[in-house]
């Protein structure tokens, strides 16, 4: 089992490399650039920015530099949130994502196991068909369809659950995380 897991993890490396390569070159092929805005910059400032971000180097050099930075965990500066790196932004949201993902996994495993056991004890009954139907809908309908519908019905129309947020001041509170955890188990593992 361990050797299978190691083989699968090693097999993910070429896949990640292909995804990184395609993403890098698609971004470079797109028209415009990261500093194109509503107003044009003087040529000297554009040259300085290109030099700072190594955009004046040949494309193969930019690609190798990019791969080296990704391997080190450096995803560069954020163009949207000034004075922050992408790595800082990822790590700032990681505790919330970890708590939300762990809670969703715990809820999915416990509810799924209990419903599966009840359905298995009563094969071909109404309960069995209902559980199987709900499982098939949860697997077949993508999250980007289910989540907004559940948010609209349970959060907006019925007012039972919050539609967003993570508690006051970024702190976790039960009311803010119980709703997203109920949406997450619909995604297939």
C-alpha positions as CSV (number, residue, x, y, z in Angstrom):
1,X,0.0,0.0,0.0
2,X,2.8,2.4,0.9
3,X,4.6,1.7,-2.4
4,X,1.4,2.4,-4.3
5,X,1.0,5.7,-2.5
6,X,4.6,6.6,-3.3
7,X,4.2,5.7,-6.9
8,X,1.1,7.8,-7.2
9,X,2.8,10.8,-5.6
10,X,5.8,10.4,-7.9
11,X,3.5,10.2,-10.8
12,X,1.9,13.5,-9.8
13,X,5.3,15.3,-10.4
14,X,5.2,15.1,-14.2
15,X,1.5,16.2,-14.2
16,X,2.3,19.2,-12.1
17,X,5.2,20.1,-14.3
18,X,3.0,19.9,-17.4
19,X,0.4,22.1,-15.7
20,X,3.0,24.6,-14.6
21,X,4.5,24.8,-18.1
22,X,1.1,25.2,-19.8
23,X,0.1,27.9,-17.3
24,X,3.4,29.8,-17.7
25,X,3.3,29.9,-21.5
26,X,-0.5,30.6,-21.7
27,X,0.0,33.6,-19.4
28,X,2.9,34.8,-21.6
29,X,0.9,34.4,-24.8
30,X,-2.1,36.4,-23.6
31,X,-2.2,39.9,-24.9
32,X,-1.2,42.6,-22.5
33,X,0.9,42.4,-19.3
34,X,0.7,42.7,-15.6
35,X,1.4,46.4,-15.7
36,X,-1.0,47.4,-18.4
37,X,-3.6,49.5,-16.8
38,X,-6.0,52.2,-17.7
39,X,-3.2,54.7,-17.9
40,X,0.0,54.2,-19.8
41,X,3.3,54.3,-18.0
42,X,6.4,56.2,-19.3
43,X,8.8,53.9,-21.2
44,X,11.5,54.2,-18.6
45,X,9.2,53.0,-15.8
46,X,8.0,50.1,-17.9
47,X,11.7,49.1,-18.6
48,X,12.4,49.3,-14.8
49,X,9.4,47.2,-13.9
50,X,10.3,44.7,-16.6
51,X,13.9,44.5,-15.2
52,X,12.7,44.1,-11.6
53,X,10.3,41.3,-12.5
54,X,12.8,39.7,-15.0
55,X,10.3,40.2,-17.9
56,X,13.2,41.6,-20.0
57,X,14.9,38.2,-20.0
58,X,14.4,35.6,-22.7
59,X,11.4,33.3,-22.2
60,X,13.4,30.2,-21.5
61,X,15.3,32.0,-18.7
62,X,12.0,33.3,-17.3
63,X,10.6,29.8,-17.3
64,X,13.6,28.3,-15.5
65,X,13.5,31.1,-12.9
66,X,9.8,30.5,-12.4
67,X,10.3,26.8,-11.9
68,X,13.1,27.5,-9.4
69,X,10.9,29.9,-7.4
70,X,8.0,27.5,-7.4
71,X,10.2,24.6,-6.1
72,X,11.3,27.0,-3.3
73,X,7.7,28.0,-2.5
74,X,8.1,31.5,-3.8
75,X,5.1,32.4,-5.9
76,X,6.2,36.0,-6.3
77,X,4.5,39.3,-5.4
78,X,0.7,39.8,-5.5
79,X,-0.4,42.2,-8.2
80,X,-3.8,42.7,-6.5
81,X,-2.7,43.1,-2.9
82,X,0.3,45.4,-2.8
83,X,3.0,44.7,-0.2
84,X,2.1,41.0,0.0
85,X,3.5,38.0,-1.6
86,X,1.3,35.2,-3.0
87,X,2.9,32.8,-0.5
88,X,1.9,35.1,2.4
89,X,-1.7,35.3,1.2
90,X,-1.8,31.5,0.8
91,X,-0.5,30.9,4.3
92,X,-2.8,33.6,5.8
93,X,-5.8,31.6,4.6
94,X,-4.4,28.2,5.3
95,X,-5.7,27.8,8.9
96,X,-9.3,28.6,7.9
97,X,-9.0,26.3,4.9
98,X,-7.6,23.5,7.1
99,X,-10.3,23.8,9.7
100,X,-13.1,24.0,7.0
101,X,-11.7,21.1,5.1
102,X,-11.2,18.9,8.2
103,X,-14.7,19.7,9.4
104,X,-16.2,19.0,6.0
105,X,-14.3,15.7,5.8
106,X,-15.4,14.6,9.3
107,X,-19.0,15.5,8.5
108,X,-18.9,13.7,5.1
109,X,-17.4,10.6,6.5
110,X,-19.6,10.4,9.6
111,X,-22.9,11.1,7.8
112,X,-22.0,9.1,4.8
113,X,-21.0,6.1,6.8
114,X,-24.1,6.2,9.0
115,X,-26.5,6.6,6.0
116,X,-24.6,3.9,4.0
117,X,-24.9,1.5,6.9
118,X,-28.6,2.2,7.4
119,X,-29.2,1.8,3.6
120,X,-27.2,-1.5,3.6
121,X,-29.3,-2.9,6.4
122,X,-32.5,-2.2,4.4
123,X,-31.5,-3.1,0.9
124,X,-34.0,-2.1,-1.9
125,X,-36.1,-0.1,0.5
126,X,-37.2,3.5,0.2
127,X,-34.3,4.6,2.5
128,X,-31.8,2.7,0.3
129,X,-33.1,4.3,-2.9
130,X,-33.2,7.8,-1.3
131,X,-29.6,7.5,0.0
132,X,-28.4,6.2,-3.4
133,X,-30.3,9.0,-5.2
134,X,-28.9,11.7,-2.9
135,X,-25.4,10.3,-3.3
136,X,-25.7,10.2,-7.1
137,X,-26.9,13.8,-7.3
138,X,-24.1,14.9,-5.0
139,X,-21.6,13.2,-7.3
140,X,-23.1,14.1,-10.6
141,X,-24.0,17.8,-10.0
142,X,-20.9,19.9,-9.7
143,X,-20.2,22.0,-6.7
144,X,-20.4,25.3,-8.6
145,X,-24.1,24.5,-9.2
146,X,-25.0,23.0,-5.8
147,X,-23.2,25.6,-3.7
148,X,-24.9,28.7,-5.1
149,X,-28.3,27.0,-5.1
150,X,-28.0,26.0,-1.4
151,X,-26.7,29.4,-0.5
152,X,-29.6,31.1,-2.3
153,X,-32.3,28.8,-0.7
154,X,-31.0,28.3,2.8
155,X,-29.1,31.5,3.3
156,X,-30.9,34.2,1.3
157,X,-34.5,33.0,1.1
158,X,-34.9,31.1,4.3
159,X,-32.3,32.9,6.4
160,X,-31.2,29.8,8.2
161,X,-27.5,30.1,7.6
162,X,-25.0,32.8,6.9
163,X,-24.1,33.3,3.2
164,X,-20.4,34.2,3.9
165,X,-17.8,35.4,6.3
166,X,-15.7,33.8,9.0
167,X,-16.8,35.4,12.2
168,X,-15.9,38.8,13.7
169,X,-12.3,39.8,13.2
170,X,-11.4,36.7,11.2
171,X,-12.0,34.4,14.3
172,X,-13.9,31.2,13.8
173,X,-17.4,31.0,15.2
174,X,-19.8,28.1,14.8
175,X,-22.4,30.1,13.0
176,X,-19.9,31.1,10.3
177,X,-18.4,27.6,9.5
178,X,-21.3,25.3,9.9
179,X,-22.8,26.3,6.5
180,X,-19.7,25.9,4.3
181,X,-19.1,22.6,5.9
182,X,-22.5,21.4,4.9
183,X,-21.9,22.4,1.3
184,X,-18.4,20.7,0.9
185,X,-19.4,17.1,1.4
186,X,-21.2,17.2,-2.0
187,X,-17.9,17.2,-3.8
188,X,-16.5,13.8,-4.8
189,X,-13.3,12.7,-3.1
